Amino acid sequence: MITSIVLIRTSTDRIPEIAEQIAAIEGVSEVYSVTGAHDLIAMVRVAQHDDLADIIPGRISKVPGVESTETHIAFRTYSQHDLETAFAIGLDA
């Protein structure tokens, strides 16, 4: 599974509508409305690297109101939830 973090700048008067449209795109697992230089952050999870080209420039960037995107591809995932699950393997509750 390939995970990418997409930082998105949008028309500020349409952030909720744009976020909903992006969240409906297959491969997009979450969309966050955030403060700072970007308006939205989308988490994209796909099986193959080529799928990112279909989703990010092919779909997300074409949503009306999206002004720009910046994509970061994750090398590894570190999560407190994952660590707790790993330590619980084989233990009886």
C-alpha positions in Angstrom: 0.0 0.0 0.0 1.4 3.4 -1.0 0.3 6.4 1.1 0.7 9.9 0.0 -0.1 13.2 1.7 -1.5 15.8 -0.6 -1.4 19.5 0.5 -4.1 21.4 -1.3 -4.7 25.1 -1.8 -8.3 26.0 -2.8 -10.7 28.9 -3.3 -11.3 29.8 0.4 -15.0 30.4 -0.1 -15.7 26.8 -1.2 -13.5 24.7 1.2 -16.2 22.5 2.5 -17.7 21.7 -0.9 -14.2 21.0 -2.4 -13.3 18.8 0.6 -16.4 16.7 0.1 -15.7 16.3 -3.7 -12.2 15.2 -3.0 -13.3 12.8 -0.2 -15.6 11.1 -2.7 -12.7 10.2 -5.0 -11.7 6.5 -4.9 -8.3 6.1 -3.3 -8.8 9.2 -1.0 -9.1 7.9 2.5 -9.5 11.2 4.4 -9.6 14.9 3.8 -8.7 17.4 6.6 -9.5 21.1 6.6 -6.4 22.7 8.2 -4.9 26.0 9.2 -1.7 27.4 7.6 -0.4 27.8 4.1 -2.7 25.0 2.7 -6.5 24.7 3.1 -6.9 20.9 2.9 -4.8 17.8 3.4 -5.9 14.6 1.6 -4.6 11.2 2.5 -4.4 9.0 -0.7 -3.8 5.2 -0.3 -3.3 3.1 -3.4 -1.9 -0.3 -4.4 0.4 0.9 -7.2 2.5 4.0 -7.8 0.8 4.6 -11.2 -2.5 5.0 -9.4 -1.3 8.2 -7.8 -1.1 9.9 -11.3 -4.7 9.0 -11.9 -5.9 10.3 -8.6 -3.8 13.4 -7.8 -3.3 15.3 -11.1 -6.0 13.3 -12.9 -8.8 13.8 -10.4 -8.0 16.0 -7.3 -6.3 18.8 -9.3 -9.3 18.9 -11.6 -11.9 19.5 -8.9 -13.3 23.0 -9.5 -11.7 25.4 -6.9 -8.5 23.5 -6.4 -5.7 26.0 -7.1 -2.6 23.9 -6.4 -1.4 20.6 -4.8 1.8 19.5 -3.3 2.3 15.7 -2.8 4.5 13.9 -0.3 4.9 10.1 -0.5 5.3 8.2 2.7 8.3 5.8 3.1 7.0 4.3 6.4 4.1 4.7 8.8 4.6 5.0 12.5 1.5 4.9 14.6 0.7 4.5 18.3 -2.2 2.4 17.3 0.0 0.0 15.3 2.5 -0.3 18.2 -0.3 -1.2 20.6 -1.7 -3.8 18.3 1.8 -5.3 17.7 2.5 -5.6 21.5 -1.0 -7.2 22.1 -0.4 -10.1 19.7 -0.6 -13.3 21.6 -1.7 -11.8 24.8 -5.0 -12.8 26.4 -7.2 -10.0 27.6 
